[in-house]
Amino acid sequence: MSVLPQSLLTVLQYLIPGLGITVSVTLIALTIGLVIGTVMAVLRIYGGRFLSPVAAVYSIVVRAVPVVVIIFILFFVISELVDLSPFLSGAIALGFASGAYQSEIFRGAILSVPPGQMIAARAIGMSRFTAIRSIILPQAVRLAIPAWSNEFTLVLKDSTLVYVIGVPELLRRAQWVSARTLEPFLAFGTAAAFYIVFTLLASRLLGTLERRYKIFM
């Protein structure tokens, strides 16, 4: 076996476990961010003069703080009170940060739904909560898909930041195998290829969802 295939095999043996961790961190963070972002967007618009400012402050403050700082706070401070592994600390921190950006995505999507639909829903006897849940949010989610696909890419790239607390994700393992094989271009180039392929697959899937569920105003 030639030198290049042997080195590539070594790189892949190191990187594939890290790829699984990267995907897991990304999906957990996006799910947490989706829940937080949706709730905060609804509160921002329908929360009244008490809850709406709280949601606005959350969005502004969290987006102003570097994600790595949030990771450090959760890992070194919060985990002292609640037993969290580095993996969970990193994933939750990324989700908390993503929630601020997703709140803006869903806020814009909710505001894009014609206001007459809320008026019509209330006119036929729906409560505000039921109208938001059954009429507004289903349309807002569909309208948010294009912007949300961009957030997916950002969270995938931000997942590299969890290496600072020792999580052996894709980039961390690329550093390890680079030091072992003394071939940094091969190690980091292969890692970059994984990121590109994963991003393209996700973009294709979300693009299909966008076309299928597109709303024509």
Helices and strands as residue ranges (DSSP letters): H 3-46, H 48-64, H 67-73, I 74-78, H 79-81, H 86-112, H 116-123, H 128-131, I 132-136, H 137-158, G 159-165, H 170-181, H 184-212
